[in-house]
Structures are given as structure tokens and as C-alpha cells.
Amino acid sequence: MELKEFVQKGYTINAQVPVVETHEVNLENLEEDMGDNLGEVIDTWIDDSKLVSYDILDPDGELISGYKPTLFDDEDVRAFIANL
């Protein structure tokens, strides 16, 4: 499928961007599991050590590129679209 047709038919592309979140830790209950004491997110940034992956959704919003990430760059996405 041509890219223009892909867009006109209502297909979409979502980027799965790995991020790191820094949470405040509530100090009142340190006797319990630290994970149970996570508070507000105080900082977020993109994790450059991991690849961004892309999902392709059909016009109905259904994922058609599969649940296991396989599309990691422009070439992968264009090849997938060309094969639709």
C-alpha cells in the first residue's frame, strides 16, 4: 500500500517510547515494601538505552502489526505499510 493511501484510509501509527519515571517515596511506612510506598511522579525522561518501537493500527483501531515489537525504525514501518 502507498503511504498516501495508508493515511487516507485511516490507518495510524503509534510509537512505544520507553521512559523512566522518578517517583517520590513516602517515608512514613518504610517498614513495608518500598514499592508500596511510591508517591507522585516527580520526573520523567526518555530512556535512550532502549529502542522506540512502532505499532500499526487499522482504521478500526485494531493492532495489526502484532503484539511482539518488530518495527523499530522508518524502514521497518515503510516496509510493513508497503506489504498491506
C-alpha positions as CSV (number, residue, x, y, z in Angstrom):
1,M,0.0,0.0,0.0
2,E,1.2,3.5,-0.8
3,L,1.8,5.8,2.2
4,K,-0.8,8.3,0.9
5,E,-3.4,5.6,0.7
6,F,-2.4,4.3,4.2
7,V,-3.2,7.8,5.6
8,Q,-6.4,8.3,3.6
9,K,-7.9,5.0,4.7
10,G,-7.4,6.0,8.4
11,Y,-4.6,3.7,9.4
12,T,-2.5,5.0,12.3
13,I,1.0,4.5,13.8
14,N,1.7,4.6,17.5
15,A,5.2,4.9,19.0
16,Q,6.0,2.9,22.1
17,V,8.6,5.2,23.8
18,P,10.4,3.7,26.8
19,V,10.5,6.2,29.6
20,V,12.0,6.4,33.1
21,E,9.9,7.8,35.9
22,T,11.2,9.0,39.2
23,H,8.7,8.7,42.0
24,E,8.8,10.3,45.4
25,V,8.9,7.6,48.1
26,N,6.6,8.1,51.1
27,L,8.8,7.8,54.1
28,E,6.1,7.2,56.7
29,N,5.8,3.4,56.2
30,L,9.4,2.3,55.4
31,E,8.8,-0.9,57.3
32,E,6.6,-2.1,54.4
33,D,7.8,-2.9,50.8
34,M,9.3,0.2,49.2
35,G,7.2,-0.5,46.1
36,D,4.0,0.0,48.1
37,N,5.2,3.5,49.1
38,L,5.6,5.1,45.7
39,G,4.2,8.6,45.6
40,E,3.9,11.1,42.9
41,V,6.0,11.1,39.7
42,I,8.5,13.9,40.1
43,D,10.4,13.5,36.9
44,T,10.1,11.6,33.6
45,W,12.5,11.2,30.7
46,I,13.0,9.1,27.6
47,D,15.2,6.1,28.1
48,D,17.7,6.3,25.3
49,S,19.2,3.0,26.1
50,K,16.1,1.2,24.7
51,L,14.6,1.3,21.2
52,V,11.4,3.0,20.3
53,S,9.0,0.5,18.6
54,Y,6.1,1.3,16.4
55,D,2.6,-0.2,16.2
56,I,0.3,-0.1,13.2
57,L,-3.4,0.1,13.7
58,D,-6.1,-0.4,11.1
59,P,-8.9,2.1,10.6
60,D,-11.0,0.4,13.3
61,G,-8.2,0.9,15.8
62,E,-7.2,-2.8,15.9
63,L,-3.5,-3.6,16.2
64,I,-2.3,-5.3,13.0
65,S,1.5,-5.2,13.4
66,G,1.5,-7.9,16.2
67,Y,2.0,-7.7,19.9
68,K,5.7,-8.5,19.8
69,P,7.6,-5.4,18.8
70,T,9.2,-5.8,15.3
71,L,9.1,-2.3,13.9
72,F,12.0,-0.2,15.2
73,D,12.7,2.4,12.5
74,D,11.5,4.2,9.4
75,E,12.5,1.4,7.1
76,D,10.6,-1.3,9.1
77,V,7.4,0.9,9.2
78,R,7.5,1.7,5.5
79,A,8.1,-2.0,4.6
80,F,5.2,-3.1,6.7
81,I,2.9,-0.5,5.1
82,A,4.1,-1.5,1.6
83,N,3.1,-5.1,2.3
84,L,-0.5,-4.2,3.4
